[in-house]
């Protein structure tokens, strides 16, 4: 399977697309709710919830170079 080349401009269009913005807003709200739950000891598996929060933070802070920089 070949992946289509994504330009920095295409990435920026995706990042600011209304659907992407809505998705990021939902992730932000979910992460805040999880953090609040952690503060209030609402979870039995705190490590799992902390991991989810880290993954969401990675997605929210994603930049073009994170995906397409030469490794």
Order of alpha helices (4+ residues) and beta strands (2+ residues): alpha-alpha-alpha-alpha
